[in-house]
């Protein structure tokens, strides 16, 4: 009799933990899955991330059904004001007080690194979408973080390889004076060395720069065949506009941008940006699937989505699917599951996440269209080349990530 009662009690306990789907449901902390977006809501990155990334995350939550394992999913957002202290403090507050399970996007490499350190301390998930610094999945990799759409390594490599093969082998870099810009200088210098090119020089500017004249004059006088711009958002568009005024597009020097998103092209228009060569992780007009999702996003925001926003949608869905699969929101467990799950959605086909947290997928080399080629304000790119993920991203054999140290590709 005692044995029968014990068996019945065990069955009751098991039934309370396992739902009708057969997936464990008792491992969701606080009975809510909370997603936090620490963003630039009011500064230079507000348009290409900001509230629009949050909207992409909300779309993913809605498409998932608003619940996971029967528990509600909540979305929080905050403005880090491009200050690393703010980003780290908000991450700590959210993890400690608001029971946030994962932080996503985080524009800016410095702010992303600050969030990453807190996430590691608290054993919470961090998924980085718009921060470009390659160290996020290299030196600073962790068992609770993922770097999703691109990094400085993958955005620079196709450009350097393609142009050096055409004889454009001397480069000058105008870079943001921050971790993001430093990573770009290091990556480009490495690629040039491998391909037989050389870096003629660099100049660095602060985030708040409004006048780029002196930096571009230095680049012109360097005699470099390629002037590479390693900044983003408002800084990028201001640099491009000044370069156009200086006649640099017609001077014989090739101007390239190392970090460009759709919003940058739309902001200035194809007339000022035409001929610019760049690497992108995604484009809304690639195929029927990308166009269908972009249409939905446009209906909500009145603007076409960029690669960051598309990747936020994709990574949010992958995260929620991993929770559903594992029956828990424990960061290390969920991340381990995400490494097992192929990524086949409107953002990427046959994508996957490596042990170092680097998401691998195809990238695209685009050239900005001429005004005569564009059919509308968001029709800006013509495809030059599709770059397989294995050729675009840093090989494991070159990684400084301790999680993959000594491993081969």
C-alpha positions as CSV (number, residue, x, y, z in Angstrom):
1,X,0.0,0.0,0.0
2,X,2.8,2.4,0.9
3,X,4.5,1.6,-2.4
4,X,1.3,2.3,-4.3
5,X,0.9,5.6,-2.6
6,X,4.5,6.6,-3.4
7,X,4.0,5.7,-7.0
8,X,0.8,7.8,-7.2
9,X,2.5,10.7,-5.5
10,X,5.4,10.5,-8.0
11,X,3.0,10.4,-10.9
12,X,1.2,13.6,-9.6
13,X,4.5,15.4,-9.2
14,X,5.6,14.4,-12.7
15,X,2.2,15.5,-14.1
16,X,2.6,18.9,-12.6
17,X,6.1,19.3,-14.2
18,X,5.3,17.9,-17.7
19,X,2.6,19.5,-19.8
20,X,0.3,17.9,-22.4
21,X,3.0,18.3,-25.0
22,X,5.4,16.2,-22.9
23,X,7.8,19.1,-22.4
24,X,8.8,20.2,-18.9
25,X,6.9,23.3,-17.8
26,X,8.1,23.8,-14.3
27,X,11.5,25.4,-15.1
28,X,10.4,28.9,-16.1
29,X,11.7,31.3,-13.4
30,X,9.0,33.6,-11.9
31,X,6.5,32.0,-14.3
32,X,7.3,34.7,-16.9
33,X,9.9,34.9,-19.7
34,X,11.1,38.5,-19.9
35,X,13.1,39.9,-22.8
36,X,14.9,43.2,-22.3
37,X,16.2,45.4,-25.1
38,X,18.9,47.9,-24.0
39,X,18.9,50.3,-26.9
40,X,19.9,53.7,-28.2
41,X,16.5,55.3,-28.3
42,X,17.5,58.9,-28.7
43,X,21.0,59.0,-30.1
44,X,22.8,58.2,-33.4
45,X,21.7,54.6,-33.5
46,X,18.1,55.2,-32.7
47,X,16.8,54.7,-36.3
48,X,18.5,51.5,-37.2
49,X,18.0,49.8,-33.9
50,X,16.1,51.6,-31.1
51,X,12.3,51.2,-31.0
52,X,12.4,49.4,-34.4
53,X,14.4,46.5,-33.0
54,X,12.0,46.4,-30.1
55,X,9.1,46.2,-32.6
56,X,10.8,43.3,-34.4
57,X,11.2,41.5,-31.1
58,X,7.5,42.0,-30.4
59,X,6.6,40.6,-33.8
60,X,8.5,37.5,-33.0
61,X,6.8,37.1,-29.6
62,X,3.4,37.6,-31.2
63,X,4.2,35.1,-34.0
64,X,5.3,32.6,-31.3
65,X,1.9,33.0,-29.7
66,X,2.7,35.3,-26.8
67,X,3.5,32.4,-24.4
68,X,6.1,29.7,-24.1
69,X,5.4,26.5,-22.1
70,X,2.2,28.1,-21.0
71,X,4.0,31.1,-19.5
72,X,3.6,34.7,-20.7
73,X,6.4,36.5,-22.6
74,X,7.1,40.1,-21.7
75,X,9.2,42.7,-23.6
76,X,11.0,45.5,-21.8
77,X,13.1,48.3,-23.3
78,X,15.4,51.0,-22.1
79,X,17.7,53.7,-23.4
80,X,21.4,53.3,-22.6
81,X,22.2,56.8,-24.0
82,X,25.4,55.3,-25.5
83,X,27.0,55.1,-22.1
84,X,28.7,51.9,-21.0
85,X,27.9,52.6,-17.3
86,X,24.2,53.0,-18.1
87,X,24.1,49.8,-20.1
88,X,25.8,47.8,-17.3
89,X,23.7,49.3,-14.6
90,X,20.4,48.7,-16.4
91,X,21.4,45.0,-17.2
92,X,22.2,44.5,-13.5
93,X,18.9,46.1,-12.4
94,X,16.9,44.1,-14.8
95,X,18.5,40.8,-13.9
96,X,18.4,41.4,-10.1
97,X,15.1,43.2,-9.7
98,X,13.0,42.8,-12.8
99,X,13.9,39.1,-13.3
100,X,14.7,39.6,-17.0
101,X,15.8,36.3,-18.6
102,X,17.6,37.6,-21.7
103,X,18.9,40.9,-23.1
104,X,18.9,41.5,-26.8
105,X,20.4,43.8,-29.4
106,X,22.4,46.5,-27.5
107,X,23.8,48.9,-30.1
108,X,27.4,49.9,-29.6
109,X,30.3,47.5,-28.9
110,X,31.3,49.2,-25.6
111,X,27.8,49.1,-24.2
112,X,27.4,45.5,-25.4
113,X,30.6,44.4,-23.7
114,X,29.3,46.1,-20.5
115,X,26.1,44.1,-20.7
116,X,28.0,40.9,-21.5
117,X,30.0,41.1,-18.3
118,X,26.9,41.4,-16.2
119,X,25.2,38.6,-18.1
120,X,28.2,36.3,-17.3
121,X,28.1,37.3,-13.6
122,X,24.4,36.6,-13.4
123,X,24.2,33.6,-15.7
124,X,21.7,35.2,-18.0
125,X,21.4,35.2,-21.7
126,X,22.7,38.0,-23.9
127,X,22.1,38.1,-27.7
128,X,23.9,40.9,-29.6
129,X,22.4,42.1,-32.9
130,X,23.6,45.6,-33.8
131,X,26.9,45.7,-31.9
132,X,29.6,45.0,-34.5
133,X,32.8,44.4,-32.5
134,X,34.1,41.0,-33.3
135,X,35.5,40.5,-29.8
136,X,31.9,39.7,-28.6
137,X,32.4,36.2,-30.0
138,X,36.1,36.2,-30.0
139,X,38.2,37.2,-26.9
140,X,35.0,38.0,-24.9
141,X,32.9,34.9,-25.9
142,X,30.9,33.2,-23.2
143,X,28.6,30.3,-22.5
144,X,25.6,32.7,-22.1
145,X,26.0,34.9,-25.2
146,X,25.4,34.8,-28.9
147,X,26.5,37.3,-31.6
148,X,24.0,37.1,-34.4
149,X,24.0,38.9,-37.7
150,X,27.5,40.1,-38.4
151,X,30.7,41.5,-36.9
152,X,33.6,43.7,-38.0
153,X,35.5,40.7,-39.3
154,X,32.8,39.4,-41.6
155,X,31.7,42.8,-42.9
156,X,35.3,43.8,-43.7
157,X,36.7,40.6,-45.2
158,X,34.6,40.4,-48.4
159,X,35.3,44.1,-49.2
160,X,39.1,43.8,-48.6
161,X,39.4,40.5,-50.6
162,X,37.3,41.8,-53.5
163,X,39.0,45.2,-53.9
164,X,42.6,44.0,-53.4
165,X,42.1,41.4,-56.1
166,X,41.2,44.4,-58.4
167,X,44.4,46.2,-57.6
168,X,43.0,48.5,-54.9
169,X,45.6,47.5,-52.4
170,X,46.4,50.6,-50.4
171,X,43.9,51.6,-47.8
172,X,43.2,54.5,-45.4
173,X,40.6,54.2,-42.6
174,X,38.5,56.9,-41.0
175,X,37.3,55.2,-37.8
176,X,35.2,55.8,-34.8
177,X,37.4,56.2,-31.8
178,X,35.8,53.3,-29.8
179,X,36.1,49.6,-29.5
180,X,34.0,49.2,-32.7
181,X,36.5,51.3,-34.7
182,X,39.5,49.6,-33.2
183,X,38.2,46.2,-34.1
184,X,37.7,47.3,-37.7
185,X,41.2,48.7,-38.0
186,X,42.7,45.5,-36.6
187,X,40.6,43.3,-38.9
188,X,41.2,45.3,-42.1
189,X,44.9,45.4,-41.3
190,X,45.0,41.7,-41.0
191,X,43.1,41.1,-44.2
192,X,45.3,43.5,-46.2
193,X,48.4,41.7,-44.9
194,X,47.0,38.3,-46.0
195,X,46.0,39.7,-49.5
196,X,49.2,41.6,-50.2
197,X,47.8,45.1,-49.5
198,X,48.8,47.7,-47.0
199,X,47.2,50.2,-44.6
200,X,48.5,53.6,-45.4
201,X,47.1,55.3,-42.3
202,X,44.1,55.9,-40.0
203,X,42.4,58.8,-38.3
204,X,39.9,58.4,-35.4
205,X,37.0,60.6,-34.5
206,X,34.7,60.7,-31.4
207,X,31.1,59.6,-31.5
208,X,29.8,63.2,-31.3
209,X,31.7,64.5,-34.4
210,X,29.7,66.7,-36.7
211,X,32.4,68.0,-39.0
212,X,34.4,65.3,-40.9
213,X,36.3,67.7,-43.2
214,X,39.7,67.4,-41.6
215,X,39.6,63.6,-41.4
216,X,38.6,63.3,-45.1
217,X,41.3,65.8,-46.2
218,X,43.9,63.6,-44.4
219,X,42.5,60.6,-46.2
220,X,42.6,62.3,-49.6
221,X,46.2,63.4,-49.1
222,X,47.3,60.0,-48.1
223,X,47.2,58.8,-51.7
224,X,45.5,55.6,-50.7
225,X,43.5,53.9,-53.4
226,X,40.7,53.1,-51.0
227,X,39.2,55.2,-48.2
228,X,37.3,53.0,-45.8
229,X,34.8,54.5,-43.4
230,X,34.6,52.6,-40.1
231,X,31.7,54.3,-38.3
232,X,27.9,54.0,-38.4
233,X,24.5,55.7,-38.4
234,X,24.6,59.6,-38.3
235,X,28.4,59.6,-38.3
236,X,28.4,57.5,-41.4
237,X,25.9,59.6,-43.3
238,X,27.7,62.8,-42.4
239,X,31.0,61.3,-43.5
240,X,29.5,60.2,-46.9
241,X,27.9,63.6,-47.4
242,X,31.1,65.4,-46.8
243,X,33.0,63.0,-49.1
244,X,30.5,63.7,-51.8
245,X,31.0,67.4,-51.4
246,X,34.7,67.0,-51.6
247,X,34.3,65.1,-54.9
248,X,35.9,61.9,-53.5
249,X,33.5,59.6,-55.4
250,X,34.9,61.0,-58.6
251,X,38.5,61.5,-57.6
252,X,39.8,58.1,-58.4
253,X,39.9,56.9,-54.8
254,X,37.4,54.2,-54.1
255,X,35.1,55.0,-51.1
256,X,33.8,52.0,-49.1
257,X,31.7,51.8,-45.9
258,X,32.5,49.0,-43.5
259,X,29.2,49.2,-41.6
260,X,26.2,50.2,-43.6
261,X,22.5,49.5,-43.0
262,X,19.5,50.2,-45.2
263,X,18.5,53.3,-43.1
264,X,21.8,55.0,-44.0
265,X,21.2,54.7,-47.7
266,X,17.6,55.8,-47.3
267,X,18.6,58.8,-45.2
268,X,20.8,60.3,-47.9
269,X,19.2,58.7,-50.9
270,X,20.8,56.8,-53.7
271,X,21.9,60.0,-55.5
272,X,24.5,60.7,-52.8
273,X,25.3,57.0,-52.0
274,X,25.4,55.6,-55.6
275,X,28.4,53.4,-56.3
276,X,29.1,52.7,-52.6
277,X,30.3,49.1,-52.1
278,X,29.4,47.4,-48.9
279,X,28.8,44.1,-47.1
280,X,25.3,43.4,-45.7
281,X,23.9,40.5,-43.7
282,X,20.3,40.8,-45.1
283,X,18.2,42.8,-47.5
284,X,14.4,43.0,-47.6
285,X,14.2,42.5,-51.4
286,X,16.3,39.3,-51.6
287,X,13.3,36.9,-52.2
288,X,9.6,36.3,-51.7
289,X,10.1,35.4,-48.0
290,X,12.1,38.5,-47.1
291,X,9.6,40.7,-49.0
292,X,6.6,39.2,-47.2
293,X,8.1,39.7,-43.7
294,X,9.3,43.2,-44.7
295,X,5.8,44.1,-45.8
296,X,4.5,43.2,-42.3
297,X,7.2,45.2,-40.7
298,X,6.4,48.2,-42.9
299,X,2.7,48.0,-42.0
300,X,3.7,48.5,-38.3
301,X,6.5,51.0,-38.6
302,X,6.1,52.7,-42.0
303,X,9.7,51.8,-42.9
304,X,11.4,48.8,-44.4
305,X,13.4,46.7,-42.0
306,X,17.2,46.5,-42.0
307,X,19.5,43.6,-41.3
308,X,19.6,44.2,-37.5
309,X,15.8,44.3,-37.1
310,X,15.4,41.1,-39.2
311,X,18.1,39.4,-37.1
312,X,16.3,40.5,-33.9
313,X,13.1,38.8,-35.1
314,X,15.1,35.6,-36.0
315,X,17.1,35.4,-32.8
316,X,14.1,36.1,-30.6
317,X,12.3,33.2,-32.3
318,X,15.3,30.9,-31.9
319,X,15.6,31.7,-28.3
320,X,11.9,31.0,-27.6
321,X,12.0,27.8,-29.5
322,X,15.0,26.7,-27.4
323,X,13.1,27.4,-24.2
324,X,10.2,25.4,-25.5
325,X,12.5,22.5,-26.5
326,X,14.4,22.4,-23.2
327,X,11.6,23.2,-20.8
328,X,13.7,25.9,-19.0
329,X,14.9,29.5,-19.3
330,X,18.3,28.7,-17.8
331,X,20.7,30.6,-20.0
332,X,23.5,28.0,-20.4
333,X,20.9,25.3,-21.2
334,X,19.0,27.4,-23.7
335,X,22.2,28.5,-25.4
336,X,23.4,24.9,-25.7
337,X,20.1,24.0,-27.3
338,X,20.3,27.0,-29.7
339,X,23.7,25.6,-30.9
340,X,21.9,22.4,-31.9
341,X,19.1,24.1,-33.9
342,X,19.6,25.0,-37.6
343,X,18.3,28.4,-38.6
344,X,16.0,28.4,-41.6
345,X,13.8,31.4,-41.7
346,X,13.4,34.7,-43.6
347,X,16.7,35.9,-42.2
348,X,19.0,33.0,-43.0
349,X,19.0,29.6,-44.6
350,X,21.1,26.8,-43.3
351,X,22.4,29.1,-40.6
352,X,23.8,27.8,-37.3
353,X,25.4,29.0,-34.1
354,X,29.0,27.9,-33.3
355,X,30.3,27.1,-29.8
356,X,31.9,30.6,-29.6
357,X,28.5,32.1,-30.0
358,X,29.1,33.3,-33.6
359,X,26.0,32.8,-35.8
360,X,27.2,31.6,-39.3
361,X,25.2,32.4,-42.5
362,X,25.6,33.8,-45.9
363,X,26.5,37.5,-46.3
364,X,26.1,39.8,-49.4
365,X,28.3,42.2,-51.2
366,X,26.1,45.0,-52.6
367,X,26.6,48.2,-54.6
368,X,24.3,51.1,-54.1
369,X,22.1,51.6,-57.2
370,X,22.1,54.7,-59.4
371,X,19.0,56.8,-59.2
372,X,18.0,55.6,-62.7
373,X,18.1,52.0,-61.4
374,X,16.1,52.5,-58.2
375,X,12.3,51.9,-58.3
376,X,11.6,53.6,-55.0
377,X,13.0,55.1,-51.8
378,X,13.8,51.6,-50.3
379,X,15.0,50.0,-53.5
380,X,18.7,50.8,-53.0
381,X,21.0,47.7,-53.5
382,X,22.1,45.6,-56.4
383,X,23.7,42.3,-55.6
384,X,27.3,41.9,-56.5
385,X,28.1,38.6,-54.8
386,X,26.8,36.2,-52.2
387,X,29.5,35.3,-49.7
388,X,29.1,31.8,-48.1
389,X,29.2,32.0,-44.3
390,X,32.2,29.7,-44.0
391,X,34.2,32.2,-46.1
392,X,32.9,35.4,-44.4
393,X,33.3,34.7,-40.7
394,X,36.4,34.1,-38.6
395,X,37.5,30.5,-38.7
396,X,37.5,28.6,-35.4
397,X,41.2,27.9,-36.0
398,X,41.9,31.6,-35.8
399,X,39.6,32.3,-32.8
400,X,40.8,33.6,-29.4
401,X,37.6,32.4,-27.8
402,X,38.6,30.0,-24.9
403,X,35.5,27.9,-25.7
404,X,37.0,26.8,-29.0
405,X,40.7,27.1,-28.3
406,X,42.8,24.5,-30.1
407,X,39.9,23.3,-32.3
408,X,40.0,23.0,-36.0
409,X,37.4,24.2,-38.5
